[in-house]
Amino acid sequence: MNSVYIVWQDEVTRMWHPVAKLTNADGTYQLGYTKGINSSPRFKPFARMQDTRKIYYSEDIFPFFKNRILPKNRPEFKKILRWLDLENQEFDPLVYLAISGGARITDSYMVVPLPEKENGKYKLKFLINGIRYIEEKVKKRIEKINKKQKLKYKIDESNIHDENAISLHIDDESNSKIGFCPRYLASDIKKLITLENDENAEFYIERVNLDAPYQYKILCSFSIKWPANFTPFVSEEYLPIHCK
């Protein structure tokens, strides 16, 4: 994975906006702001990166992102790698941030992966949202899952909070919902399912982490054929600001 976007939630409108793109190009990190910063007068640039029309470069990952990665000397670090299914590969900060989301309780930012085509398919992994709110009997069913399991999904266009909401279910039973795709991924996933035959859309539980807090409890994967001429994240907000 070479690139991720940073999305920011406006505290007034509660809308999410892409505000920057982080890329690792041959070992050098570069960050540039996107046109999403113009969507709200309340957005403030990152510390020590105040010029929104400049591209920033660093041999090490920028502090804004480093602070979203648990230090390797913390005892929980190996646990989190296991929860994210990253324990048996070389550590890549961008992959860690892309799967974990890089969220902090002290601000309103998330890290979103820029999917790359793999064998003609759109593939990504994410942590399922909303698990803490599901029914207790469903939680007990989840605890018994000990291998990769395919999931059912529903596009919930009547959802008052998000018209792109995609709920994930263990099976076709009415009370089998285990949570939702992250909101910041749902729009593109819905578009892909609409463009392609939905039978080609595959959601799988990759890991159930019984010892993890809710935000790390279920690691899920999504894959579907990459349609011809499809480009992820094509809205105006994702375009780069003109650089110096």
N, C-alpha and C positions, 0 to 999 in steps of 0.2 A: 504494500500500500504506500503510495507516494504523496497523497494529498487528502486533507480533511477541510471541512468548513467549520466555522464557529458561528453558531446561531445564538441570538440574544432575545430574551423575552422582555417586551415593554411592560413595565410594572403597572401602567394605567390601562392600556388596551388589552393586555395579556396575549398579544400577538407575538409570534416568533419571527425574527428577521435574520437572514444570513448577513453577517457584518465583516467577515474576513475569511481568507483562505490561507492555510498553512501547507507548504510543500517541502519535501525533503528531496533536493536535487543533488545526487552524487555526494551525499554527506553534508551538504550545506542547507540549513533551514532558511526558508524565505517566507515572509508574511506580507500580504497586501490586503487592504480593505476592499470591500465590495460596495456596490451601490445600495445595498440594504441599509447602510448607515444613514441614508437620506430619508428613510421611511418614518423616522421619529426624531423630534427635536431633543428627546431625552437621552439619546445614546451618547456615551462619553468614550473617547478612544482609550486604549489600554495604556497603563503606566509606562512612561519612557518611550511610547510610540504614538506621540500626539499628532504628528503630521499624517493625515489620512490619505494623502496623495503620494506617499513615498513607499517604496518597497524596502523592507527591513531584512537584513541578512545576519546569520549567526552560525558558527560552527557547532554550537551547543543549542539544544532546544530552548526557546525563550522562557524566561521565568514565569510568565502567565500560564504556560502549559506545564512546566516542571512542577509547579505548585499543585497540579491536579493529578500527579503521579505519586503514589505512596513511595517514600524512600525505601531503597533496597535493604537498608539495615533494620527496618521495622519488622517485627515478628510476623505481622499479617501479610507481608508482601507476597510470600510464597503461596499463601492461601488464595489471595486474589488472582494470582496467575492461574491457579488451578480452577477457580470459579469461571475464569474467562477462557479456559481451555488453551492457555498459552504456556504452560509449564514446560513443555518439551520442545521449545523452539527458541531461537535467539531473540532476546528481548528487543522489541521495536516500539519506541514511544508512541508512534502514530497509530499502530495497530491497537495498543493498549487503550489509548484515548478513544479511538473509533468505536471499539466494542463496549467499553465502560461508559462512554458518554462524557467523561471528564467533569461531571457535575460537582458543584460545591454548594453547601447550604448557605454560604455567605454571599452568593451572587446569583445571577440569572443567565448563565451561559451553559451551552452544551456543545460538544464536539460531534460532528456528523461525518461519517465516512463518505468519500467520493468513490462510488463503486467502479470496479474495473472489470472489463469483459474477461471471462475465464471459460475457455472452451465453448465460446458462443453463448454463454449464459451470464445473466446478472446474478451475482451471489453476494450475500453479506450475512454477518452474524450480529445479533443484538440481544440485549437483556429485556425480557418482557416487562412491561409496565403494568401497574395496577393490581399486583398480586395480593397485596395486603387487604384488598376489599372483596375478594372472592369468598364464596361460601366455605364453611369449615369442612363440609364433606368432600368438596372438590380439593381442598388443600390436602386432605388425607389420601385422596387418590393420587395426587402428584407425588407424595412421599413414597409411593410404592413403585414409581417409575425408575427403573435402573438401567435402561438402555435407550438408544436413540428411538424416538417415536414420532410418527407423522401426525400432524395436527390438522384439524378442520379450521376454516376461517369464515368470517362473515363481514361484508362491507356494510357498515351501519350508517347510511346516509341520513338517517333521522336523528342521529346523535346531536344534541343541542350544543355540545362543546366543540365538536369537530366533525364536519361533514365527510371527511376522509377517514374516519375512524375504522380500524380493522380489528375486530375481536378474534381471539384465538381460543379454540375449544379442543378438548381431549377427543371428543367424538360427536355424534349427531344428537346426543341427548340434550334436552332444553337447558339443563342446569350443569353444563360441563365447561363453562367459560373459565379460562385460567388467567386472562388478562388481555392486553392490547399491544399491537405494534407501537413503538415510540411515535409520538405525533409528528416529529420532524422527519420521519421516513415514510409516513403513511401516504402522503400525496403521490410520491413517485411509485410506490408499490401498487397503489390503486390504479394509476395510469397504466402500469405494465400489465396488470391483470385484465384491464379493459382492452388493451391492444392485442394481447395474446389470448389464446384459448385458456380459460381459467383452470382447465384440467392440468395444464403445464405448470401451474403455480404450486410450489411445494414448501410448506412450512414444517420444520422438524424441531422437536426438543433435542438439543445436543447434550445438555447436562442439567441435572437437578442437584443443586447444592444445598443439602439439608442443613449444613452448618453455617450458611451465609445469611446475612440480613436480607430483607425483602428485595432490595434493589439489585441484588446479585443472585437471587434464588433460582431463576430459570434462564439458561442460555439457549437461544433459539437461532435457527438459520432459515433463510429464505432464498429460493432460487427459481428462476424462470428463464425461458429463452429470451435472449436480447434481441428485440425487434430491429429490423432494418431501419436506419435513420433515427433511432432513439438516442437521445442525449439526456442524461440525468441533470436535474437542477437547471432548467432552462429559463426560469423567470428572470426578469430584469434585475432583481435584487442580487442575484448571484454573479452578475457581471463585475469585472474589476473596475475600480475607480481609475481614471486616467492618471498615469504615473509621470513623475518628473523624469 
